[in-house]
Amino acid sequence: MLTYLAKRLAMMVPLLIGITFISFLIMHLAPGSPTDLATDLNPKVSEIAKERLTKLYGLDKPLPVQYWNWLKRLAVLDFGRSFAPDGQPVLAKIADRLPITVTINLLSLALVLVIAVPIGVYSATHRGSIFDQATTVFVFLGFATPTFWLALLCMILFGVVLGWLPISGIKSLNHDQLSWAGQLLDYARHLALPVLLSAFTSLAGMSRYMRGNMLEVIRQDYVTTARAKGLPERLVIYSHALRNALMPVITILGLSVPALIGGSVIFESIFAIPGMGKLFYDSVMARDYPVVMGGLVIGAVLTLVGNLLADLGYALVDPRVRSK
């Protein structure tokens, strides 16, 4: 198992370098420049000032030199400084925003897992029942409903009409004056809509995957043999069949890790949540290359870690993988 883990970790290094190189190249091929926002909208800025600003950002050097300098800083976990007027270190910006995004998405992922797996198992073991048909309709609605449209409807209903939940930010203006229990409740009220909506988009697909896997597994010969031996149906389903049906779900969960950033752009923009998704979107629009590359590196690492966790999950579920 340790040898398998060491091989997987060694493969991650060249993959990460390749991902960052392609991302760096594509980012610089996009139209626009970080100096455009500071110079084009100001008619008093001279060409000499533009050249000095370009040199200050290091954009006057060839792309291979720029990438090599950035890669050397990355080796010591130095993501550089933002091109924004505040000039903050990129790592400080990411460290300030990442916990919010991770918290929201881990809560939604846990909610999906807790709800989708029992729904999928029950639908598979009660195929054709009213519950199975109802969940099928729910799945179609989940796939067909635009996320941003549903988010706006929920904001109008629960935030404006009923006034039950706040519709922006992660804390109230009087948050610091509340007790610790009041602060926790304030966070929960602000995160309720983003977490539930984020979970809704994944719940439909995950429950359907679980149902399909479970239907395939319970038709296998070893399940028929277990039933022929007289084992209780509950033991057959949850001890023999469920473990094998979870293997494809593990892969999906591993691939869901990169969505901790990418999938947060919509929710954080709609609900004005200061997380990684909104930071990445604002940085792309401002051509803030250091912050964009920092977000891409975090996304690439999450992708590789997600694949690694999926492989380790396979190894835990299937002993044959450990011997490879």
C-alpha positions in Angstrom: 0.0 0.0 0.0 2.8 2.4 0.8 4.6 1.6 -2.4 1.4 2.3 -4.4 1.0 5.6 -2.6 4.6 6.6 -3.2 4.2 5.9 -7.0 1.1 8.0 -7.1 2.7 10.9 -5.3 5.8 10.8 -7.6 3.5 11.0 -10.7 1.8 14.1 -9.4 4.9 16.3 -9.8 5.4 16.2 -13.6 1.6 16.4 -14.0 1.5 19.5 -12.0 4.3 21.1 -13.9 2.6 20.3 -17.2 -0.7 21.7 -16.1 0.8 24.9 -14.9 2.8 25.4 -18.1 -0.3 25.0 -20.3 -2.3 27.2 -18.0 0.4 29.9 -18.0 0.6 29.8 -21.8 -3.1 30.0 -22.4 -3.5 32.8 -19.9 -1.0 35.0 -21.7 -2.6 34.2 -25.1 -5.9 35.6 -23.9 -6.7 39.2 -25.2 -6.0 42.0 -22.8 -3.2 42.9 -20.4 -3.0 43.7 -16.7 -1.8 47.2 -17.6 -4.9 47.9 -19.7 -7.2 48.7 -16.8 -4.7 51.1 -15.2 -3.7 52.9 -18.4 -6.3 52.7 -21.2 -9.0 54.3 -19.1 -6.7 57.2 -18.1 -5.8 59.5 -21.0 -3.1 61.2 -19.0 -1.0 58.1 -18.8 2.0 58.3 -21.2 3.6 55.5 -23.1 6.6 55.7 -20.9 4.4 55.1 -17.8 2.9 52.1 -19.6 6.3 50.6 -20.3 7.4 51.2 -16.7 4.3 49.4 -15.4 4.9 46.5 -17.8 8.4 46.2 -16.6 7.3 46.4 -13.0 5.0 43.4 -13.5 7.8 41.6 -15.4 5.7 41.3 -18.5 8.5 42.7 -20.7 10.4 39.4 -20.6 9.8 36.4 -23.0 7.1 34.0 -21.9 9.6 31.1 -21.1 11.6 33.4 -18.8 8.4 34.6 -17.1 7.3 31.0 -16.6 10.7 29.9 -15.3 10.8 32.8 -12.8 7.3 32.0 -11.6 8.1 28.3 -11.3 11.2 29.1 -9.2 9.0 31.2 -6.8 6.4 28.4 -6.7 9.1 25.9 -5.6 9.3 27.9 -2.4 5.6 28.5 -2.2 5.9 32.1 -3.3 3.0 32.9 -5.6 4.1 36.5 -6.0 2.1 39.7 -5.4 -1.3 40.6 -6.9 -1.4 43.2 -9.7 -4.3 44.8 -7.9 -3.8 48.2 -6.3 -3.5 46.7 -2.9 -0.5 44.6 -4.0 -1.2 41.9 -1.4 0.7 38.6 -1.6 -1.3 36.0 -3.6 -0.9 33.4 -0.9 -2.4 35.8 1.7 -5.4 36.4 -0.6 -5.9 32.7 -1.1 -5.5 31.8 2.5 -8.1 34.4 3.4 -10.7 33.1 0.9 -10.0 29.4 0.7 -11.4 28.3 4.1 -14.8 29.8 3.2 -15.0 28.0 -0.1 -13.8 24.7 1.3 -16.3 24.9 4.2 -19.3 25.5 1.9 -18.4 22.8 -0.5 -17.4 20.2 2.1 -20.8 20.7 3.8 -22.7 20.4 0.5 -20.6 17.3 -0.4 -21.3 15.7 2.9 -25.0 16.5 2.6 -25.0 14.9 -0.9 -23.3 11.8 0.3 -25.5 11.3 3.3 -28.7 11.7 1.3 -27.8 10.3 -2.2 -26.5 7.0 -1.1 -29.6 5.9 1.0 -31.9 7.2 -1.8 -30.0 5.3 -4.5 -29.9 2.1 -2.5 -33.5 2.2 -1.5 -34.6 3.0 -5.1 -32.6 0.1 -6.5 -33.9 -2.4 -3.9 -37.5 -1.1 -4.5 -37.4 -0.7 -8.2 -40.6 0.4 -9.8 -42.1 1.6 -6.4 -43.7 5.0 -5.9 -40.5 6.2 -4.1 -38.4 5.1 -7.1 -40.7 6.9 -9.6 -40.7 10.0 -7.4 -36.9 10.1 -7.2 -36.7 9.7 -10.9 -38.9 12.8 -11.4 -36.7 14.6 -8.9 -33.6 13.6 -10.8 -35.0 15.0 -14.1 -36.0 18.2 -12.3 -32.5 18.5 -10.8 -30.8 18.1 -14.1 -33.1 20.5 -15.9 -33.2 23.3 -13.4 -30.7 26.1 -14.0 -28.7 26.7 -10.8 -28.6 30.4 -11.0 -32.3 30.6 -11.7 -33.1 28.4 -8.7 -30.8 30.5 -6.5 -32.6 33.7 -7.5 -36.0 32.2 -6.8 -34.8 30.9 -3.4 -33.4 34.4 -2.6 -36.7 36.0 -3.4 -38.8 33.5 -1.5 -36.7 32.8 1.7 -34.9 36.2 1.8 -37.3 38.8 0.5 -40.9 37.4 0.8 -40.5 35.3 4.0 -37.5 37.0 5.4 -36.2 33.7 7.0 -32.6 33.7 5.6 -30.1 36.4 4.6 -29.3 36.5 0.9 -25.7 37.9 0.8 -22.4 37.6 2.7 -21.4 35.1 5.4 -22.2 37.2 8.5 -24.4 40.0 9.7 -23.3 43.6 10.5 -23.7 42.9 14.2 -21.9 39.6 14.1 -19.1 40.6 16.4 -21.6 41.7 19.1 -23.2 38.3 19.3 -22.4 35.5 21.6 -20.5 32.4 20.3 -23.7 30.6 19.9 -25.3 33.5 18.1 -22.3 33.8 15.8 -22.5 30.1 14.9 -26.2 30.5 14.2 -25.5 33.6 12.1 -23.0 31.7 10.0 -25.5 28.8 9.6 -28.3 31.2 8.4 -26.0 32.8 5.9 -24.6 29.5 4.6 -28.0 27.6 4.5 -29.0 28.7 1.0 -25.6 28.3 -0.7 -25.0 24.9 0.9 -28.4 23.5 0.1 -28.4 24.8 -3.5 -24.9 23.5 -4.1 -26.0 20.1 -2.8 -29.1 20.1 -4.9 -27.1 20.4 -8.1 -25.2 17.2 -7.2 -27.8 15.3 -5.3 -29.8 14.3 -8.4 -26.9 12.9 -10.3 -25.2 11.2 -7.4 -28.4 9.4 -6.3 -28.9 8.2 -9.9 -25.4 6.9 -10.1 -25.8 5.1 -6.9 -29.1 3.5 -8.1 -27.6 2.3 -11.3 -24.5 0.8 -9.6 -26.7 -0.9 -7.0 -29.0 -2.4 -9.7 -26.0 -3.8 -11.5 -24.4 -5.2 -8.3 -27.5 -7.0 -7.0 -27.7 -8.9 -10.2 -24.3 -10.5 -9.7 -23.9 -14.2 -8.9 -22.2 -13.6 -5.5 -25.3 -11.7 -4.3 -27.5 -14.5 -5.5 -25.3 -17.0 -3.7 -25.5 -15.0 -0.5 -29.2 -15.0 -0.7 -29.2 -18.8 -1.4 -27.2 -19.3 1.8 -30.1 -17.9 3.7 -28.4 -14.6 4.8 -30.8 -11.8 5.8 -31.6 -9.4 3.0 -30.3 -6.5 5.0 -26.9 -8.2 5.4 -26.8 -9.1 1.7 -27.5 -5.5 0.6 -25.5 -3.5 3.1 -22.6 -5.9 3.6 -22.0 -7.6 0.3 -23.6 -5.4 -2.4 -23.2 -1.9 -1.1 -19.4 -2.0 -0.8 -19.0 -2.9 -4.4 -21.6 -0.4 -5.6 -19.7 2.4 -3.9 -16.6 2.0 -6.1 -17.9 4.2 -9.0 -19.3 6.7 -6.5 -15.8 7.0 -5.0 -14.5 8.1 -8.4 -17.2 10.7 -8.7 -16.4 12.0 -5.2 -12.7 12.2 -6.1 -13.5 14.2 -9.2 -15.8 16.5 -7.2 -12.8 17.8 -5.2 -11.7 20.3 -8.0 -15.3 21.7 -8.0 -14.5 23.2 -4.6 -13.2 26.2 -6.6 -14.7 26.0 -10.0 -18.2 25.2 -8.9 -18.2 28.1 -6.4 -18.0 30.9 -8.9 -21.8 31.0 -9.5 -22.9 30.7 -5.9 -20.3 33.1 -4.5 -21.1 35.7 -7.2 -24.9 35.4 -6.6 -24.7 35.4 -2.8 -21.7 37.9 -2.6 -19.6 35.4 -0.6 -15.9 36.4 -0.4 -14.5 33.0 -1.4 -12.1 31.5 -3.9 -14.6 31.4 -6.7 -15.4 35.1 -6.6 -11.7 35.9 -6.1 -10.8 33.8 -9.2 -13.5 35.4 -11.3 -12.6 39.0 -10.3 -8.9 38.2 -11.0 -9.7 36.8 -14.5 -11.7 39.9 -15.4 -8.8 42.2 -14.1 -6.1 40.1 -15.8 -4.4 39.6 -12.4 -2.0 36.9 -13.6 -0.4 36.0 -10.2 -3.8 35.5 -8.6 -5.2 33.6 -11.6 -2.1 31.3 -11.6 -2.5 30.8 -7.8 -6.1 29.8 -8.3 -5.2 27.5 -11.2 -2.4 25.8 -9.1 -4.9 25.3 -6.2 -7.4 23.8 -8.7 -4.7 21.5 -10.2 -3.6 20.3 -6.8 -7.2 19.6 -5.8 -7.7 17.7 -9.1 -4.6 15.6 -8.5 -5.5 15.1 -4.8 -9.0 14.1 -5.8 -7.7 11.5 -8.2 -5.3 10.2 -5.5 -8.1 10.0 -2.9 -10.3 8.1 -5.4 -7.4 5.6 -6.0 -6.9 5.2 -2.3 -10.6 4.7 -1.9 -10.5 2.0 -4.5 -7.5 0.4 -2.7 -9.5 0.4 0.6 -12.6 -1.1 -1.0 -10.9 -3.5 -3.4 -7.9 -5.4 -2.0 -6.7 -6.3 -5.5 -5.6 -2.6 -6.1 -3.3 -2.6 -3.1 -1.0 -5.2 -4.6 -0.3 -3.3 -7.7 
